[in-house]
Amino acid sequence: MLSKDPKLAVARTDTIYLPSLDFDFREKYPPVFAKVGSPLPKNPPGCRVREAFDLAIDR
């Protein structure tokens, strides 16, 4: 746990905000570009990212 690390200071406070993470399920994504600037035909990591989040949830 981070709070047990003596090199870190963990601050806790009450808040009215609720963090959330939403995925983009649009049929047509905005243009996605490779590092060299060429357009990619689709958003390659989209499905893998959703699968990784699904596997990371402790159920």
C-alpha positions in Angstrom: 0.0 0.0 0.0 1.2 3.5 -0.7 0.4 4.7 2.8 2.9 2.3 4.2 5.8 3.7 2.2 7.9 6.0 4.4 9.0 8.1 1.4 5.4 9.1 0.5 2.9 11.2 2.3 -0.7 10.2 1.6 -3.4 12.9 2.1 -7.1 12.0 2.4 -10.0 14.3 2.3 -13.7 14.2 1.8 -15.0 15.3 -1.6 -18.3 15.7 -3.4 -16.7 14.5 -6.7 -17.0 11.0 -7.9 -14.3 9.9 -10.4 -15.5 7.9 -13.3 -14.1 6.4 -16.5 -16.2 6.1 -19.6 -15.3 4.2 -22.8 -16.1 5.5 -26.3 -18.5 3.0 -27.9 -19.1 5.1 -31.1 -19.3 3.1 -34.3 -17.1 5.5 -36.1 -14.1 6.8 -34.2 -12.4 10.2 -34.9 -9.3 9.8 -37.0 -6.4 8.0 -35.3 -2.8 8.6 -36.4 0.4 6.5 -36.2 3.6 8.0 -34.7 4.8 8.9 -38.2 1.5 10.8 -38.9 -0.2 8.4 -41.2 -3.8 7.7 -40.5 -4.8 4.3 -39.1 -7.8 2.4 -40.4 -9.2 2.0 -36.9 -8.5 2.5 -33.2 -6.3 -0.6 -32.5 -6.0 -0.5 -28.7 -9.7 0.2 -28.1 -10.8 -3.3 -27.5 -7.6 -4.4 -25.7 -7.9 -1.5 -23.3 -11.5 -2.4 -22.4 -10.5 -6.0 -21.9 -7.5 -5.0 -19.7 -9.8 -2.9 -17.5 -12.3 -5.8 -17.3 -9.5 -8.2 -16.2 -8.2 -5.6 -13.6 -11.5 -5.4 -11.7 -11.4 -7.6 -8.6 -14.8 -9.3 -8.7 
